[in-house]
Every structure is written in C-alpha cells, then in structure tokens.
Amino acid sequence: MIKIKGINGNLVFVFGPGTCTEYLTYLSSHLAQNNALFAGSTVYFRGEGLKDLSHQEIAALQKLCLENGLILNNNEPEKTVSKTETAKSRHLPEPPAGQDVFIHRHIRSGQKVHADGCLVVWGDVNESAEITAGGDIIVLGKLAGIAHAGCFGRKDSVVFALNLAPSQIRIADKISRSSGDNVKNPVPEIAYLDEDAICISKYSVRKSIKNK
C-alpha cells in the first residue's frame, strides 16, 4: 500500500494502489509507533496511488504528517549521480521553481530547516536554530534564530515574523545581526532589502515592500 524509503536522511512515501481511508489508517498507525524516529524528518510523496486522490484527500494526508512533526517537501530528494548523468543533465531544461514548505511546529535550538521555495513556520524558531529559503520566510511566532531568505540570490525576498528577534538575518548575499535590544511589546515586523541594505519595519497590510 505505502512503502517508506530513506534517501539521504529524507523519507519518501511511495503510494501504491489504495484509498485515502486506507492510507490514513496505515500512516496513523505507523507514525504513532515510530514518532520519535520520524519527527523532524523531511517527507516526500511519490507513487501512482496519488493520481487517484483529490486535492482534499492529499491535503488530509499532508495534515496528518504535519501533526506528527514531519516536514513536507514535494521536490525530489537528492540522489547520488554519476559524472555521465551530470553531463547529460546539462542539456536538459531548467527544473521548475522550488516548492514551498509549511511547518506546523516549533523549530528547536540546533535544528536546520531548508525550503527551495518559500518557508512558512506556524510556531517559534528558537535560538541557534537556522532556517533558509529560496524565497520568503514567514514565521507565525517568535523568530530568535538565524534566517536566510533568498538564499539562491533573490533580492526581493523578505523575512516576516510576529516577533522578529533573530540573532542574524540574511537576504540574498546581505547580512544583518541582532542589536541585542529586548523588545517588551513585540509587533509584527518585516525585513527586506532597500538599496542593498537590510531594513526592518513594522508590518502594515497597506504597504507592499516588494513594490517599493
């Protein structure tokens, strides 16, 4: 029904023939028995069985994974390739833009999380944790660790947090470090590039940073 494979530290769920109910029942049991082993791992959905599921059914499977501490990503996990394969890939078209990653938990100290697209964290990012994204970073909680948005060079990327108190912010190739000030009444703030310098301002729905 579902085969679980490990590739370079990531989990790949390969869906064979079955129904959404069968998938949910199997994963609920399997994740509950191996929660300590799987929590914090990046998971990829693959397999022919996904083609018969609706968007709502796939979303239910994704929600179950998030509730068990897994990190969702629909990009292909890295694989070891030969020099011949690498040479052939130079003649292939550019791959599609990276997928966004949504995390419904806190990022603990010492953990590292990456998204090729945008990264959304429904929780806190604790001190010494590090999060990176090819696009924007949005933290619906306190950001106290290191955040690097636009890590592939996108200068229009932003970092947003309900409580923005990072030890370091990077946007593209620019770096800004914490001043050490303790804000007693935090407000939502957004960090962005303005003339190659990182600026931080209070977030306002009436102001579009990217259209400056």
C-alpha positions in Angstrom: 0.0 0.0 0.0 2.6 2.5 1.1 6.3 1.9 1.1 8.5 4.1 3.2 12.1 4.6 2.0 15.0 6.5 3.4 17.1 8.6 0.9 20.0 10.7 2.2 18.3 11.3 5.5 14.9 12.1 4.0 11.7 10.0 4.0 9.9 9.0 0.7 6.4 7.7 1.0 5.6 5.7 -2.1 1.8 5.3 -2.5 0.7 2.1 -4.3 -3.0 1.2 -5.1 -5.4 2.1 -2.3 -7.9 4.6 -1.0 -7.4 7.7 1.1 -9.0 6.0 4.1 -6.6 3.1 3.8 -3.6 5.4 3.5 -4.7 7.5 6.5 -5.3 4.4 8.7 -1.9 2.9 7.7 0.0 6.2 8.3 -1.7 7.0 11.5 -0.7 3.6 12.9 2.8 3.7 11.5 3.6 7.3 12.6 2.3 6.7 16.1 4.6 3.7 16.5 7.6 5.5 15.2 7.0 9.1 16.2 10.4 9.6 17.8 12.2 8.2 14.7 10.2 10.2 12.1 9.6 13.6 13.8 11.6 16.4 12.2 12.3 14.4 9.0 11.5 15.8 5.6 9.0 13.7 3.7 8.3 13.4 0.0 5.0 11.9 -1.5 5.5 9.7 -4.6 3.7 6.9 -6.3 0.9 6.1 -8.8 -1.6 5.9 -6.0 -1.6 9.7 -5.6 -3.1 10.1 -9.1 -6.4 8.8 -7.9 -6.7 11.1 -4.9 -8.4 14.5 -4.8 -6.7 17.7 -3.6 -8.7 17.5 -0.4 -7.5 13.9 0.2 -3.9 14.7 -0.4 -4.3 17.7 1.9 -5.6 15.3 4.6 -2.5 13.1 4.2 -0.3 16.1 4.4 -2.0 17.4 7.5 -1.5 14.0 9.2 2.2 14.2 8.5 2.4 17.8 9.9 0.6 16.8 13.0 3.2 14.1 13.6 6.1 16.5 13.3 7.2 15.8 9.7 8.3 18.4 7.2 6.6 18.4 3.8 8.5 19.0 0.6 7.5 17.9 -2.9 10.9 18.4 -4.6 12.9 15.3 -5.5 15.3 14.3 -2.7 19.0 14.5 -3.6 20.4 11.4 -5.1 24.0 10.4 -6.0 24.5 10.8 -9.7 27.3 9.7 -11.9 29.5 12.0 -14.0 27.7 10.7 -17.1 24.3 11.6 -15.7 25.6 15.0 -14.7 26.9 15.7 -18.2 23.6 14.7 -19.7 21.7 16.9 -17.3 23.4 20.0 -18.8 21.3 19.5 -21.9 18.0 19.3 -20.1 15.8 22.3 -19.5 15.9 24.2 -16.1 13.9 22.5 -13.4 10.7 24.2 -12.1 10.8 26.6 -9.2 11.2 25.1 -5.7 8.2 24.0 -3.7 7.1 25.9 -0.6 7.4 24.2 2.7 4.9 24.6 5.6 5.9 23.5 9.2 3.3 23.3 12.0 5.6 23.1 15.0 8.4 24.9 16.8 11.9 24.7 15.3 14.1 23.7 18.3 17.6 25.0 19.0 20.2 23.4 16.8 17.8 22.3 14.1 18.2 23.4 10.5 15.3 23.6 8.0 15.5 24.5 4.3 13.0 25.2 1.6 13.8 25.7 -2.1 10.7 27.9 -2.3 9.1 29.9 0.5 9.2 28.7 4.1 6.2 29.2 6.5 6.6 28.2 10.1 3.5 28.0 12.3 5.5 28.3 15.6 8.6 29.7 17.1 12.2 29.4 15.7 14.4 29.1 18.8 17.9 30.4 19.4 20.7 28.7 17.4 18.1 27.2 15.1 18.7 28.0 11.4 16.1 28.3 8.6 16.8 29.0 5.0 14.6 29.5 1.9 15.0 30.3 -1.8 12.1 32.7 -1.4 10.3 34.4 1.5 10.4 33.3 5.2 7.3 33.7 7.3 7.3 32.9 11.0 3.9 33.0 12.8 5.6 33.1 16.2 8.9 34.3 17.5 12.0 34.2 15.3 15.0 34.1 17.6 17.5 32.0 15.4 19.2 32.6 12.1 17.0 33.3 9.0 18.3 33.4 5.4 15.7 34.3 2.8 16.5 34.4 -0.9 19.4 32.1 -0.3 19.8 31.5 -4.1 20.2 35.2 -4.7 16.7 36.6 -4.9 16.9 40.1 -3.5 13.2 40.7 -3.5 12.7 38.1 -0.7 11.6 39.1 2.8 11.6 37.8 6.3 8.4 38.3 8.3 7.7 37.3 11.9 5.1 38.1 14.6 8.1 38.6 16.9 11.2 39.4 15.0 14.2 38.9 17.3 16.8 36.9 15.3 20.5 36.5 16.1 21.1 37.0 12.3 19.1 37.8 9.2 20.3 37.2 5.7 18.6 38.2 2.4 20.4 37.1 -0.7 24.1 38.0 0.0 23.4 40.7 2.6 23.7 40.1 6.4 22.3 41.9 9.4 23.0 40.9 13.0 20.9 41.5 16.2 21.5 44.7 18.1 20.8 42.8 21.3 17.8 45.0 22.2 15.0 43.3 24.1 11.5 44.3 22.9 8.9 44.0 25.6 5.9 44.6 23.4 6.8 42.9 20.1 4.8 43.8 16.9 4.8 42.0 13.6 7.9 43.2 11.6 9.3 42.6 8.1 12.9 42.6 6.9 13.7 43.5 3.3 16.4 44.8 1.1 16.5 48.5 0.3 19.4 49.7 -1.8 21.5 46.7 -0.9 20.9 47.2 2.9 18.6 45.1 5.1 15.8 47.3 6.6 13.3 46.3 9.2 9.9 48.0 9.7 6.6 47.3 11.3 4.4 45.3 9.1 1.4 47.0 7.5 -1.1 45.5 5.2 -1.3 48.8 3.4 2.4 48.8 2.5 3.8 46.5 -0.1 7.5 46.1 0.4 8.1 44.3 -2.8 6.6 47.1 -4.9 8.7 49.9 -3.5 
